[in-house]
Amino acid sequence: MAKAVSELNASHIEELAKSFGEALRETPLIRSQSLEKRVQSKQALFLKAENLQFTGSFKARGALAKILEILKEAKEKGVITASAGNHAQGLAFHASRLGVSAKIVMPIGTPIVKMRATKQWGPEIILFGESYQEAYEEATRLAKESGRAYVHAFDDWTVMAGQGTIGVEILRQCPDVSSVFLPVGGGGLLAGVGSYLKAKNPKIKLIAVQAEGCSSLIPSLKKGSPVSLDKVNTIAEGMAVKRMGEKSFSICQSLVDETVIVSDEEISDALLWILENERLFVEGCGGATVAAAMKRSDLISGSSVILLSGGNLDVDLLARIIERGLAKQGRRTQFEVVIPDSPGSLEALLHVIAQEQASILQVHHERVFTKTALREVVTHIEIETSGLEHLQRVKASLEKTSWPVRFLP
Ligand SMILES: Cc1ncc(COP(=O)(O)O)c(C=O)c1O
């Protein structure tokens, strides 16, 4: 443990931050008054927008730190890693800039957006295994066989120190920060950022956030060493790691003040909220921290920073999150009304909806595939309203008519 702590020190992290120069972005720290209002916080809340980092996540920091450390060897033999996406992109991006050959092993099922974004930087991509662990085993085997330098996604001191440079920016941008919400997968991010912040001000509270479908941190903290999960399943795939790193866990263990577990539904709600209220596009891990701040606003003490760790979200998944989120908020609704199959009936039904100022998105008339009487027709309608209250008014007006109405789930 003592050795572990000595491997991550604040001055090394500060030196790294300086050495990055233009190769990385200092990401903005955005005050979110909407979030303050939403969680009724009297404290200032800030979003650290690492989703705007080059390649769309903080992972480009650790990858750059490592390549710079081993640049000579990397240029001669190349680098290799296993990653489900963000680390792969960060490594491929900097390798291509610095003239280093890169090979990436990705688990089968890696989101298409991450695979395509990685490909553009020209690494060799191998799809292998069902999980990060299987891809990792294959990548370490290939590293031995080929002599390429293995760049671990989280369990490497230099990679962790690279992630820690976020801490340097946070302290510069918000000197009075008193709590920070961070997502945890393998633990490299929290180890790097947390050890820097605690070294500078041990009073800063670190709130570790995990998704329900991959929450190995709490049992690991209880046991005092990383525990392995049998399976992981979450929309925050950056966190979908079965086992935290030995080194990263040894650091996290001494740093974490609080833990918050959030469900995929809470993450989805937060993603939609961030998109609508902050106009920022973030992936599951990024939304998880906001979901945690919404769920446990009691943990907000003084100025707080919530890390939006990445923005590489599949647009298909985003589309589903938006549609379902709008339905949940009562802003999109489908229902069926049985009306007489006679001229003017449909017009009368649409008139009821129009009077309540709801917008009609779709209308479908069903005469054949239904068990209603021959002289009746089932009208399937989708409407847009401003929310639950507005929807209630539409429902009340429809229920006042003589037509049977059935709202769909
Ligand atoms: C966007 C994002 N957030 C958080 C994490 C978790 O980081 P760590 O594995 O260092 O704990 C990852 C890991 O890939 C990630 O891609």
The ligand as an SDF file (V2000), in Angstrom:
LIG
                    3D

 16 16  0  0  0  0  0  0  0  0999 V2000
  -16.4940    7.4450  -20.1090 C   0  0  0  0  0  0  0  0  0  0  0  0
  -15.8800    6.6170  -19.0340 C   0  0  0  0  0  0  0  0  0  0  0  0
  -16.1130    6.9540  -17.7460 N   0  0  0  0  0  0  0  0  0  0  0  0
  -15.5950    6.2480  -16.7330 C   0  0  0  0  0  0  0  0  0  0  0  0
  -14.8120    5.1360  -16.9570 C   0  0  0  0  0  0  0  0  0  0  0  0
  -14.2420    4.3780  -15.7860 C   0  0  0  0  0  0  0  0  0  0  0  0
  -12.8720    4.6410  -15.6790 O   0  0  0  0  0  0  0  0  0  0  0  0
  -11.9360    3.6610  -14.8590 P   0  0  0  0  0  0  0  0  0  0  0  0
  -11.9490    2.3420  -15.5840 O   0  0  0  0  0  0  0  0  0  0  0  0
  -10.5880    4.2920  -14.8850 O   0  0  0  0  0  0  0  0  0  0  0  0
  -12.5090    3.5550  -13.5090 O   0  0  0  0  0  0  0  0  0  0  0  0
  -14.5270    4.7590  -18.2790 C   0  0  0  0  0  0  0  0  0  0  0  0
  -13.7150    3.5930  -18.5690 C   0  0  0  0  0  0  0  0  0  0  0  0
  -13.5660    3.1720  -19.6890 O   0  0  0  0  0  0  0  0  0  0  0  0
  -15.0680    5.5080  -19.3300 C   0  0  0  0  0  0  0  0  0  0  0  0
  -14.8460    5.2040  -20.6140 O   0  0  0  0  0  0  0  0  0  0  0  0
  1  2  1  0
  2  3  1  0
  2 15  2  0
  3  4  2  0
  4  5  1  0
  5  6  1  0
  5 12  2  0
  6  7  1  0
  7  8  1  0
  8  9  2  0
  8 10  1  0
  8 11  1  0
 12 13  1  0
 12 15  1  0
 13 14  2  0
 15 16  1  0
M  END
$$$$
